[in-house]
């Protein structure tokens, strides 16, 4: 596992990964920014209806979502419509889908031999592939944040922008942990579509586990198996609170998944 320091500093694989996904980055950024405009922009039209629903038991159907009782407010509406479902689940699925194909597609398309013919180690391949996906995540994440800020100003609603920043800041370790899981699956499964489907299933399963844990105290243990359990956008958006323990768990999961990916990839026989 000897690494050439000069080769590492060049980040050639990471840069190529960024280039490979620049179109996807633009498309996903536009998509999620568009959804942010829709969710934030439509609140004034639904505001009165939300207040009426809040006075009844209509919100009880959202009891599996943290902060559901605050849905009649702008912050609560964003929490439910944008962050708890579309952001946590849908973007998580998309990020996982992409990450899970990043190694598997090289093996499936037989380009891994070209990659490994360069003076780079397998460890460096994993690390740089991971690094190469970070710009995509950051661009989607923080561009969406600025769009929400703009729409909020435009519709005249109140929102603590520092809390919004914290919400997107803690999103980074959540999505990085999903990327690391996707990369691990990508080293375990040769076919990129199978690897992506498995990772998507893991993300959905974790969402379901945490939702069940929120609904019933008898199944609270299921929440511990979910990354969503350690990602709390409502507390950050509403109160400006960061769950230090939860964020630490997400970072730890990311590091462990990358370590296992590197270990397995280094011991894996690859037929090309």
C-alpha positions as CSV (number, residue, x, y, z in Angstrom):
1,X,0.0,0.0,0.0
2,X,2.9,2.3,-0.7
3,X,1.7,5.6,-2.1
4,X,3.7,8.1,-4.2
5,X,3.1,11.4,-2.5
6,X,3.5,13.4,-5.7
7,X,1.0,11.2,-7.5
8,X,-1.5,11.8,-4.6
9,X,-1.1,15.5,-4.8
10,X,-2.0,15.5,-8.5
11,X,-5.5,14.1,-7.8
12,X,-5.7,12.9,-11.4
13,X,-8.4,10.4,-10.7
14,X,-10.4,12.8,-8.6
15,X,-10.3,15.5,-11.3
16,X,-11.3,13.0,-13.9
17,X,-14.2,11.9,-11.7
18,X,-15.4,15.5,-11.4
19,X,-15.2,15.9,-15.2
20,X,-17.2,12.6,-15.7
21,X,-20.0,13.9,-13.5
22,X,-20.1,17.6,-14.3
23,X,-23.2,17.2,-16.5
24,X,-24.9,15.2,-13.7
25,X,-23.9,17.9,-11.2
26,X,-25.6,20.6,-13.3
27,X,-28.7,18.6,-13.9
28,X,-29.1,17.6,-10.3
29,X,-28.4,21.1,-9.1
30,X,-31.1,22.5,-11.4
31,X,-33.5,19.8,-10.4
32,X,-33.1,20.3,-6.6
33,X,-33.0,24.1,-6.9
34,X,-36.3,23.8,-8.9
35,X,-37.9,21.7,-6.2
36,X,-36.7,24.1,-3.6
37,X,-38.3,27.0,-5.5
38,X,-41.5,25.0,-5.7
39,X,-41.7,23.9,-2.1
40,X,-40.7,27.3,-0.6
41,X,-42.6,29.3,-3.1
42,X,-45.9,27.5,-2.6
43,X,-46.1,28.0,1.1
44,X,-48.1,31.3,1.0
45,X,-50.8,29.6,-1.0
46,X,-51.0,26.7,1.5
47,X,-50.5,28.8,4.6
48,X,-54.2,29.2,5.7
49,X,-54.9,25.5,4.9
50,X,-51.9,24.5,7.0
51,X,-53.2,26.5,9.9
52,X,-56.6,24.9,9.6
53,X,-55.1,21.4,9.4
54,X,-53.0,22.2,12.5
55,X,-56.1,22.9,14.5
56,X,-57.4,19.4,13.7
57,X,-55.7,16.1,13.9
58,X,-54.7,16.1,10.2
59,X,-51.0,16.3,10.9
60,X,-51.1,13.1,12.8
61,X,-50.6,11.2,9.6
62,X,-47.1,12.7,9.5
63,X,-46.2,11.5,12.9
64,X,-43.3,9.5,11.5
65,X,-41.5,12.7,10.6
66,X,-39.7,14.8,13.2
67,X,-41.2,18.2,13.6
68,X,-44.5,17.3,11.9
69,X,-46.5,19.3,14.6
70,X,-44.9,22.5,13.3
71,X,-46.0,22.1,9.7
72,X,-48.3,25.1,9.8
73,X,-45.2,27.4,10.0
74,X,-42.8,28.2,7.1
75,X,-39.9,26.5,8.9
76,X,-42.1,23.4,9.6
77,X,-43.4,23.3,6.1
78,X,-39.9,23.4,4.6
79,X,-38.9,20.7,7.1
80,X,-41.6,18.3,6.1
81,X,-41.9,19.0,2.4
82,X,-38.2,19.7,1.5
83,X,-35.8,18.3,4.0
84,X,-37.4,15.3,5.7
85,X,-38.5,13.6,2.5
86,X,-37.2,15.1,-0.7
87,X,-33.8,16.0,0.7
88,X,-33.1,13.2,3.1
89,X,-34.6,10.4,1.0
90,X,-34.7,11.4,-2.7
91,X,-31.3,13.1,-2.8
92,X,-29.9,10.3,-0.6
93,X,-31.1,7.8,-3.2
94,X,-29.6,9.7,-6.1
95,X,-26.3,10.2,-4.4
96,X,-26.2,6.6,-3.4
97,X,-27.0,5.5,-6.9
98,X,-24.1,7.5,-8.4
99,X,-21.6,6.4,-5.7
100,X,-22.5,2.7,-6.1
101,X,-21.6,2.7,-9.8
102,X,-18.3,4.5,-9.5
103,X,-16.0,1.5,-9.1
104,X,-18.4,-1.2,-10.4
105,X,-18.7,0.6,-13.8
106,X,-14.9,0.5,-14.2
107,X,-14.9,-3.3,-13.6
108,X,-18.0,-3.9,-15.7
109,X,-16.7,-1.9,-18.7
110,X,-13.2,-3.4,-18.4
111,X,-11.6,0.0,-18.0
112,X,-10.3,-0.8,-14.6
113,X,-7.2,-2.4,-16.2
114,X,-6.4,1.0,-17.9
115,X,-6.9,2.8,-14.6
116,X,-4.7,0.3,-12.7
117,X,-2.0,0.4,-15.3
118,X,-1.1,3.9,-14.1
119,X,1.3,4.4,-11.2
120,X,-1.5,4.5,-8.6
121,X,-2.5,2.1,-5.9
122,X,-5.9,0.7,-5.3
123,X,-6.1,2.7,-2.1
124,X,-5.6,5.9,-4.1
125,X,-8.3,4.9,-6.5
126,X,-10.9,4.5,-3.8
127,X,-9.8,7.7,-2.0
128,X,-9.8,9.8,-5.2
129,X,-13.1,8.4,-6.4
130,X,-14.6,9.5,-3.1
131,X,-13.0,12.9,-3.3
132,X,-14.2,13.3,-6.9
133,X,-17.8,13.1,-5.8
134,X,-17.5,15.7,-3.1
135,X,-17.8,18.8,-5.4
136,X,-21.0,17.5,-6.8
137,X,-22.4,17.2,-3.3
138,X,-21.3,20.6,-2.2
139,X,-22.6,22.3,-5.4
140,X,-26.0,20.7,-5.1
141,X,-26.2,21.3,-1.3
142,X,-25.2,24.9,-1.1
143,X,-26.7,26.2,-4.3
144,X,-30.0,24.9,-3.1
145,X,-29.4,26.7,0.2
146,X,-28.9,30.0,-1.6
147,X,-32.0,29.4,-3.7
148,X,-34.1,28.9,-0.6
149,X,-32.7,32.1,0.8
150,X,-33.7,34.0,-2.3
151,X,-37.2,32.6,-2.5
152,X,-37.7,33.2,1.3
153,X,-36.8,36.9,0.7
154,X,-39.0,37.0,-2.4
155,X,-42.2,35.7,-0.6
156,X,-41.6,37.7,2.5
157,X,-41.4,34.8,5.0
158,X,-39.2,34.7,8.0
159,X,-36.3,32.2,8.2
160,X,-33.1,32.3,10.2
161,X,-30.5,32.0,7.5
162,X,-27.8,30.9,9.9
163,X,-30.0,28.0,10.9
164,X,-30.5,27.2,7.3
165,X,-26.8,27.2,6.8
166,X,-26.4,24.8,9.7
167,X,-29.0,22.5,8.1
168,X,-27.0,22.3,4.9
169,X,-23.8,22.0,6.8
170,X,-24.9,18.9,8.7
171,X,-26.2,17.6,5.4
172,X,-22.6,17.1,4.2
173,X,-21.6,14.3,6.6
174,X,-25.0,12.6,6.0
175,X,-24.5,12.5,2.3
176,X,-20.8,11.7,2.6
177,X,-21.7,8.6,4.7
178,X,-24.1,7.5,1.9
179,X,-21.4,8.0,-0.7
180,X,-19.0,5.9,1.4
181,X,-21.6,3.1,1.6
182,X,-22.2,3.3,-2.1
183,X,-18.5,3.0,-2.8
184,X,-18.3,-0.1,-0.5
185,X,-21.2,-1.7,-2.4
186,X,-19.4,-0.7,-5.6
187,X,-16.4,-2.8,-4.6
188,X,-18.5,-5.7,-3.6
189,X,-20.7,-6.0,-6.7
190,X,-19.2,-6.0,-10.2
191,X,-22.4,-4.8,-12.1
192,X,-23.0,-1.1,-11.7
193,X,-26.8,-1.3,-12.0
194,X,-27.0,-4.1,-9.4
195,X,-24.7,-2.1,-7.1
196,X,-26.8,1.0,-7.5
197,X,-30.0,-0.8,-6.8
198,X,-28.6,-2.4,-3.7
199,X,-27.4,1.0,-2.4
200,X,-30.8,2.6,-3.2
201,X,-32.5,-0.2,-1.3
202,X,-30.3,0.4,1.7
203,X,-31.1,4.1,1.7
204,X,-34.8,3.5,1.5
205,X,-34.7,0.8,4.2
206,X,-32.9,3.1,6.6
207,X,-35.6,5.7,6.0
208,X,-38.3,3.2,6.7
209,X,-36.5,1.9,9.8
210,X,-36.2,5.4,11.3
211,X,-39.8,6.2,10.4
212,X,-41.0,3.1,12.2
213,X,-38.8,4.1,15.2
214,X,-40.5,7.5,15.3
215,X,-44.0,6.0,15.3
216,X,-43.5,3.4,18.0
217,X,-41.3,3.3,21.0
218,X,-41.3,-0.5,20.8
219,X,-39.1,-0.2,17.7
220,X,-36.8,2.6,18.7
221,X,-33.8,0.2,18.2
222,X,-34.5,0.3,14.5
223,X,-33.6,3.9,14.4
224,X,-30.1,3.2,15.5
225,X,-29.6,1.2,12.2
226,X,-30.5,4.2,10.1
227,X,-28.3,7.1,9.0
228,X,-31.4,9.3,9.1
229,X,-31.6,8.8,12.8
230,X,-28.4,10.7,13.2
231,X,-29.3,13.5,10.8
232,X,-31.7,16.0,12.3
233,X,-32.4,18.8,9.9
234,X,-35.5,20.0,11.9
235,X,-33.5,20.8,15.0
236,X,-30.9,22.7,13.0
237,X,-33.5,24.6,10.9
238,X,-35.9,25.4,13.8
239,X,-33.6,25.9,16.7
240,X,-30.1,26.2,15.3
241,X,-29.0,23.0,17.1
242,X,-26.5,20.5,15.9
243,X,-26.5,17.0,17.2
244,X,-22.8,16.6,17.9
245,X,-23.2,12.9,18.6
246,X,-25.2,12.2,15.5
247,X,-22.9,14.1,13.3
248,X,-19.9,12.2,14.8
249,X,-21.6,8.9,14.1
250,X,-22.1,9.9,10.5
251,X,-18.4,10.9,10.1
252,X,-17.4,7.6,11.8
253,X,-19.6,5.6,9.5
254,X,-18.1,7.4,6.5
255,X,-14.5,6.6,7.7
256,X,-15.3,3.0,8.5
257,X,-17.0,2.4,5.1
258,X,-14.1,3.9,3.3
259,X,-11.6,1.8,5.3
260,X,-13.5,-1.4,4.6
261,X,-13.8,-0.4,0.9
262,X,-10.0,0.1,0.7
263,X,-9.2,-3.1,2.5
264,X,-11.6,-5.2,0.4
265,X,-10.6,-3.6,-2.9
266,X,-6.9,-4.2,-2.1
267,X,-7.6,-7.9,-1.5
268,X,-10.1,-8.4,-4.3
269,X,-9.2,-10.4,-7.4
270,X,-10.3,-8.4,-10.4
271,X,-10.8,-10.3,-13.7
272,X,-10.4,-7.9,-16.7
